[in-house]
Amino acid sequence: MLRRKPTRLELKMDDTEEFESIKKELESRKRQRDEVSVASGAGPAAVGGEGGGASDDGPRPSRTELAHERIGYKPNPKPTTLPAMFGNLQF
């Protein structure tokens, strides 16, 4: 097996400045979302968190229902009556 020398990554001053500016921008966006959600009287989930749209008036599906929908599982109960199991047997 051939080995290569370890890659060396250097962190430059420009990289740290760019990181700090992006971090401040994301924090300001988050702060604005929180202020809007507090002003409207809604929780943080209504502004774009988990759970979908902000104006959903219907009942929320349970966690297992969301998982079933995500993976495509559609449980259908199997009938336990004899005609349903064997079909219509006519002689």
Backbone torsions as a table, in degrees:
resi	resn	phi	psi	omega
1	MET	NA	133.1	179.3
2	LEU	-86.4	138.3	176.9
3	ARG	-111.3	144.7	176.3
4	ARG	-114.8	162.4	-180.0
5	LYS	-70.3	148.5	179.2
6	PRO	-62.2	142.3	178.3
7	THR	-76.0	137.6	-179.4
8	ARG	-109.0	125.1	177.7
9	LEU	-109.3	130.7	179.7
10	GLU	-110.7	133.2	178.0
11	LEU	-94.0	120.2	-177.3
12	LYS	-100.0	163.4	-178.6
13	MET	-63.2	-36.6	178.4
14	ASP	-62.3	-37.1	179.6
15	ASP	-64.4	-43.4	-179.4
16	THR	-67.6	-38.1	178.7
17	GLU	-65.3	-41.2	178.2
18	GLU	-63.6	-42.1	178.3
19	PHE	-61.2	-45.4	-179.8
20	GLU	-63.5	-40.2	-179.4
21	SER	-66.6	-41.2	178.5
22	ILE	-66.3	-39.7	179.2
23	LYS	-63.1	-43.4	178.5
24	LYS	-64.4	-39.3	179.2
25	GLU	-63.5	-44.0	178.7
26	LEU	-65.1	-39.7	178.2
27	GLU	-65.0	-38.9	179.0
28	SER	-66.9	-38.8	176.1
29	ARG	-62.5	-42.6	179.6
30	LYS	-64.2	-40.8	179.7
31	ARG	-64.2	-40.3	178.4
32	GLN	-65.0	-41.6	177.6
33	ARG	-61.8	-42.4	179.5
34	ASP	-63.9	-40.5	178.8
35	GLU	-64.7	-40.3	179.3
36	VAL	-66.2	-41.0	-179.0
37	SER	-68.5	-36.1	177.9
38	VAL	-69.5	-40.2	-179.8
39	ALA	-66.3	-35.5	-179.1
40	SER	-84.2	-10.8	179.2
41	GLY	85.5	8.6	-179.8
42	ALA	-101.0	160.4	177.4
43	GLY	-80.3	173.8	-179.6
44	PRO	-65.4	-21.7	-179.8
45	ALA	-71.0	-26.2	-177.9
46	ALA	-77.8	-13.1	-176.4
47	VAL	-94.4	-8.7	178.3
48	GLY	147.0	12.0	177.2
49	GLY	-80.7	-152.7	179.9
50	GLU	-73.2	150.0	174.2
51	GLY	114.4	-6.2	174.3
52	GLY	95.9	-141.9	-172.9
53	GLY	-72.8	163.9	-176.7
54	ALA	-82.5	-26.6	-175.1
55	SER	-109.8	39.6	179.8
56	ASP	-83.7	108.8	-177.5
57	ASP	-90.4	-13.6	-177.5
58	GLY	-75.9	171.5	178.4
59	PRO	-68.5	142.1	-179.5
60	ARG	-82.8	135.4	178.0
61	PRO	-70.0	152.2	-179.8
62	SER	-72.8	171.7	-177.7
63	ARG	-64.5	-39.7	179.2
64	THR	-68.8	-36.0	177.3
65	GLU	-64.8	-39.1	177.2
66	LEU	-63.8	-40.9	179.0
67	ALA	-66.0	-42.1	178.6
68	HIS	-62.9	-41.0	179.6
69	GLU	-66.3	-39.5	-178.1
70	ARG	-64.8	-39.7	-177.7
71	ILE	-93.3	-5.4	177.2
72	GLY	84.4	22.2	-179.8
73	TYR	-85.4	123.5	178.7
74	LYS	-124.7	95.2	-177.4
75	PRO	-71.6	125.7	175.8
76	ASN	-119.7	119.5	179.5
77	PRO	-65.9	138.2	179.6
78	LYS	-85.3	135.9	179.0
79	PRO	-70.7	146.6	-177.8
80	THR	-109.1	7.2	179.4
81	THR	-85.3	152.2	-177.5
82	LEU	-62.0	-45.8	179.8
83	PRO	-62.5	-32.7	180.0
84	ALA	-72.6	-33.0	-179.2
85	MET	-76.4	-40.0	-174.6
86	PHE	-107.3	-3.7	-177.2
87	GLY	80.9	-171.1	178.6
88	ASN	-88.6	102.8	178.2
89	LEU	-91.9	113.2	178.4
90	GLN	-123.6	135.9	-179.1
91	PHE	-106.0	NA	NA
